[in-house]
Amino acid sequence: MTTQNFQYRSLDRLQVIYRGRGEQWVLGHLAESTVRGRYLFEYTHEALDNDIEFSPLQLPLSTETYANFEHFQDWLPGFIADSLPDGWGRLLMDRFLRRNNVDPSRISVLERLALLSDNTMGALTYQPALPLPNDQEDKYSILNLTGLAQQIRQEVTGQDSEALRELFLLGGSPHGARPKAQVEYNPSTGQMKTAAFSGSQPWLVKFPAAEENPWVCALEEVFACTARMAGIDFPTSRYFRLEGELAAFGVQRFDRENGMRVPVLSMAGALHADFRLPCMDYTNILRATSSITRSVVAREIQAHRMVFNVLMHNRDDHVKNFSFILNKSNEWVVSPAYDLTFADGPGGQHQTSVTGYGTDITRTMLLKVAKDAGIAPARMNNIIDEVADVAANFAHTARDVTDDIPTDELHQVTNCINRNLSYLKR
C-alpha cells in the first residue's frame, strides 16, 4: 500500500470541535502566537453558552484569550495536549511523515492535530484536516490480529512496513510506549475490523514493545482480572495468544459509548503536569479529584487505586494514567482504570509518591493520604484489606487465567507483591 497521495500544507490556526455524546459544535480556536512555536486559545460563544468546563482547574470558561502554556505539553492547553500521541503513536506519525517527504521536526503542533483530525481518543477533533489517502475497501477490511502484530513488530524494529498508513489510522492517537491499535471487536465471535460492524465494540489492542517478551500481555490480563476482583472498575479485557510467539492484550475502550464519543480529561491535562517526571504525590491526586468532581466517592475510588498500585507493584503510576470522563449530566467522574500492570518505575520508585515516599509504602502512609482527603480511617483500612486479600492470592489468580507466564517471572512478580504486602500489616 502506498501513501503517495498525502498532501501536506502549513496551518497557523485550527478549530477545536466538540463531538461528545452525539453533539457537535466548535469549542474553541487555536492559533499561533507572535512567539514562534507558541499558541493561543480562546473559547467560542457556543462553548460559553453550553457551559461545560473542559479544563476546570486551568482554563475555566471565559471570554479571555489564554496563552503561555507549558513546553512539556507542546505549548498547548492540557486538555488539548491530551489528544496528541506520545510513544508509539508519535513514532507512527513521524514515520508516516518521513515516508511522505515531510520532515517531522518542521511540522507544527497544529499540523499534527490536523493530521489526526477526527482520528482521536476522547471527544475533541480538529479542523481543517490534513486528509490521509482514502481507501474505503481497506478501511472496512477484516483484521488478522497475528498479521497486525507482525506488521507492528516490523515497525518497532525499524523494518519497512507496507501497512504504515493502516497502522497510523489504527494507532495514531493512543498514548504510551507500547504499540497499540484502535479496532472494532466482537468478543462473542472473535471478529475484528477497522470500522464498526454489527455486534462490534471499540477496543484498544496492545502489543509488546521491542524489548519485551510476549508474556507481558498475559501478565496485563492477570492484572486486569485482579483489579476487578479487588473492586476496581476495569473494562472488559482479553489476552490474545497468537501464532509465531506473538501476543496481544485487548481492552474495551471507555471513551466510546453506544457509538458516541465520551469526553476524557487526563490528570496530566487537568493539572498541566509533566507526566514524564515523578512530580506528584497521591495527596495531590486526591485533592485534584476533589476539586474536579466534588465527590467523596471519587476520592475513595482514587484511594482504592493508590492501594492497588502500591500492593501490585504498578509503579508506572504517572499522572497520565489517571483520567476523568464527562458523564451524561456533564459532570466529571473518575474514569475506569487502565494501564495496570507490573512495573518497577524510575529507579524502582513510584512515579506518584505516597506522602513523599516512592517505595516501602506502609499502611500509616496510606492512611495519612486518606485522612488528608477526608476519608475515615475505618473506611480506608477496609479498602486496604480488600485489595490486600486479592493481592495475596495473585499467584493462584495468574494460574487460573493463563499458563503463558514463565514460572520464574511469575515468582518474581509474586515475591514483589508479597514484599509490598508485608509493609501493610497492621
N, C-alpha and C positions, 0 to 999 in steps of 0.2 A: 504494500500500500504506500502510495506517495503522498506528500504534503505540499506539492509544488504550487497549489492554488492559494496558499495563505498570503494575504495582503496586509502588510504592516503599515500603520500610519501613526504619527505622533499626536498626542492629545494634551490639552492644557486644562481641561475641565471635564467633569463627569457627574452624571446624575446617580444618586443612590435611591434605588427603588425598593419599597417595602412590599413584600408579597406573602405576608404571613396569614395563615388560616383562610385562604381564599380571597383576601383583599389584595388590591394593587394600587399604590399611589406613590408619588415622588416624596421621599422622606427628606432629602437634603441635596445639597450641591457641594462637590469637592472641586477645588481649583488650585492651581499653582500660585504660590505667593511670589512677592518680588525677590525673596531669598531663594536662590536656586535649590531645588530638591526639597523645599518645604511646601506645606499645603495648608489651605484654609477650608473651613467647613461651616456651613450655616444650614439651619432647618428651614423648610418651606412653611408657608402659611397653612398648608394642608396638614403638615405634621403637628403644628401648634393646635390646630382645630381638633385633631384626633386625640391629642393629649396622652400619648403613650411615651413614657420615659424609657428611651433605649439605652441611656447611659446616666442613670440617676445620680451617681456619685461624681462624675467628671464633666459631663456635658448635659446638664439639665436643660429642658426645653426653654428656648429663649430666642429673641429676635437678633441677638448679637452674633457677630462672626467669631468663631473660635479659631485659635492658632496656637503655635508654639507647642506642638506635640513632640513626643519623645522619639529619639533615634531608633531605639530598640523595637518600636512598633512602626518603623518605616515612615516616621513623621506624620502618621495618621491618627485619628481618634481611635481609641482602643477597640470600641465595638465594631468599627470598620476594619481595623487591622486583623480582627478575628477571621475575616473572610480569606485572607491571604494564606496560601500554603507555606509550610516550612518542611525541612527534611525531604521526604520522598516527593511530595507534590512540587516543591521548588526545583528539585533535580529534574523531574519530568518537564516542567515548564522551560527550564534553561536549555535542556537538550532539544526540545521541540524548536525553540527559537534559533539555536545554532544551526540546526539542520535546514532551517529556512533562511539562512544567511542573515540573521539578526543577532547582534552582539548583546547578550543578556545584561551586560554592565551598562549599556546605553539606553535600555528600556526603562521608562519611569514607572513608579508605583501605580499611577493612574492607568497606564497602559497594561500593567499586569492585571489590574482589576477588570479592565475592559476585555482582556483576553479570557478571563474567567466568565464574565458576563453573567449568565444565569446558571453556570455550572459550579454553584457554590453550596456549601453547607449552610444551614440556617435559613433565614427568610430575607436576606438582603441580596439584591442583584444590581448590576451596573450597566449603564447605557451612556454613550453608544458602545456597542460591542465591536470587538475586533474578531470578525467571524472566522471560524475554522472551516476548512474544506468540508463540504456536506456530502454524506453518503448514506442515504436513507436505508438501503439494504443492509449496510454494515451496522447502522445504528440499532436495528432491531434483531441482530443476529443472536443465536443461541451461544452462550458462553460455555466453553470447555475449561473447567477450573484448572485442570492439570496443564493444559496449553497456556493458560494465562499465567500460571506460576512459572512455567518455563520461560515465557517472554519477560516476566519481571526479573527472573534470575539473570537473564541476558543484560538487562538494563543496569542492575546493581553491580554487575561485574564489568560494566563498561563495553559490552559487546553490542553490535548494532542490532536493533530490533525493528523489523518491518511494521510492527504493530504500535509504534510510538504514538501516533495520533490517538488510537483507541485507548492506549494506556493513559494518555493525558486526559482524555474525556472521562475515563473511569476513576482516575486518581489525582486529578489536578488540584483539588481543593483540600483534601484531608491533611491533617497535621500529623507530626511525629516522624521519627526516623525510619520506622519500619514501612515497607511498601504496603500500600492499601489500594483497594478498588471499590468504587461505589457500584453496586449491582442491584438487580431485581431478582428475588429468590422466592421460590415456593417450597417451604420446608417439608410439606407433605409429599410432593412429587420429586423433589430434588432438582427441578428445572431451574436454570439460571439464565437470565438475559441481560442485555444492556439497557433495556427500556421496559416500562411497566407492561404486564400482561395479566390475564385473568388469574386471580388467586395469588399474585405475587406480592411481596413486601420489600421495601427498600432495606437493603443490608449493606454493611461495610465489611469487606473481607480483607484480612491482614495476612501477610506472608513474612517469613523470617528475613531479617536483614542479612547483608552479605556475610557477616562474621558469625551468624547464629546457626544453630542446628534446628532441624525441623521440629524437634520435640518441644521447642518453646511455644508452639501453637497449642500443643496438647496441654502444656502447663497452664497457659492462659485460660483454657476451658475449665480446668480444675479450679482455678482461682474464681472464675465466674460462678461455678456451682457452689463453691464455698461461700462466696459473698451472699448469694441468695439464701443459703441455709442460715447465714448469720443475720438475716433480716434486712439486708441491704437491697434496695431497688436496683436490680441489674437486668437489662433487657435479655430477651431470648437469644441464646448463642449456640454455636455448634463448632466442634472440631472436625476438620476435613482431613482425612488421611488420603493422600493422593499417590499416584504412580511415581515410580522412579525416585523414591526417597524425598518426595516433596510433600508439603503440608500447608494448611491454612487454618485460620481461626475466623469465624464469621459471627457477626452480632447484628441484631436488628437495630436500625437507626431510630433515634428518638427525635430527630429534627424533621421527621416526616410523620404525618398522621392523617389517615383516610385520604391519601393523595394530595394533601396540602402541606405547605411548608410551616414549620414551627420555629419561631424566633429563639435564638440561642445567644447567650452572653457568657463568655468565659470569665473566670475570676481575674485573669490577667487583663482582659479587656475592660472589665468593670473598674479595676483599681489603677489602670495604667502602670502595671507592674511587669518587670522583666522576668519572664518565665525561665530564661536561661540561667539565672542566678538564684542561689538559695537565699532569697531576700525576705521571706515571710515566715511568720510563726502561726501555728494554728489559732492562737489568740486573735490574730488579725483576720484569719479566715472566718471565724465565728462572728467577730464584730461586723465585718463587711456583710456577711449573710444576714445579720440582724438589721442592718441599715437598708439593705436592698429588699428584703422580704417582709420585714417587721413581723416575723413569725417565730415563736418559741419552738414549734415543731421543726422548722427549717434548721434552727441551731442544733437541735438534737440529732437531726439527720447528719449534719457535718461532724458532730462529735462522734457519732457512730462510725463514720468513715475514717476519722482520725484513728480510732481504736483498731479498726481493721487494718489500716496501713501499717500501724506500729507492730501489731502482732504478726501479720502475714509477711512482713519484711518487704513491703512495697515502698521503697524509699525514693522512687521517681515521682514523688507526690508534689510536683511543681504546680504553680498557680494556673496553668492552662489545663490541668487535669481536674479542675473543679468548674462547674458551669451552672447556669440558671436557664430555665426555659420560661417563656411567657405563656401563661395558661389562657383559657378562653375568656376569662374575666379581665384580661390584660394586666395580670399580676405576675411578678417574677416569683418563681418557685425553684427549689433545688432540682436540677436535672437528675435523671438516672445516672448511676455510676458508670465509669468507663476506664479503660487502660489500667485495670487492676491485675498485677502480676508480680512475680518475684523480681526484685530489682535492688541492687546494692546502693544506688545513688552515688553522688560525687564523693569520692574519698570514703565510701562506706557510710555516709551520713544521709539523713532525710533531707530532701530539698526544702521541705517545710518543717521547721523545728517545733518542738514541744517545750514551751517555757524556756526557749533558748538552747535546748539540747537536741542533737541530731542522732543520737544513739543511746543505748542503755536507758530507755524510757521507763519510768516507774509509774505505778498506779497513782502515787501522790502528784506527779506532774500532770497526768491526765485529769485528775480531779480538780487541779488548780485552773486548767484551761476551762473546764466546765463551769466552775464556780464564777469565773470572770464573765462567762456568758449567761449567767443566771440559771444554770441547770443544777438542780438539787443534787447533793452528794449521793443520796439513796438511788436516784434515777440513774446517775452516771455509773455507779457501781453495778447496777443491773445491766446496763449497756456493755460494760467491760466484761462481765461474767458471761453474757450471752455470746459475745464474739469469742471469748476465750474457750468456751466449751466446744465450739465448732473448730477453732484452730487446733485444739488438742487432738482432734480426730482427722487431721489433714491427710496423713499417710493412708488411712483407710478410705477416705473420700477419693483420693487420687487413684487408688487401685480399682475402685468401683467405676470410675469414669473412663479410664484408659490404661492400657499396658504399654504405651509407647514412650513413656518417660524412663530413661535408663535408671537402673536401681541406684547407682552411686549418686546420680544427680538428685533423685528423689530423697535420698538420705541427707544430702547436703541441705536441701530446702527444708526438710523436716527438722534437722538439727538447729537451723537458724530460727525457725518458728518456736521450737521448744526453749531456746535461749531467751527469746523475747518474752515468752510466757513466764519464765522464771522471775523476771523483773516486776511482774504484775501481781504476784502473790500478796494476799492480804497480810 
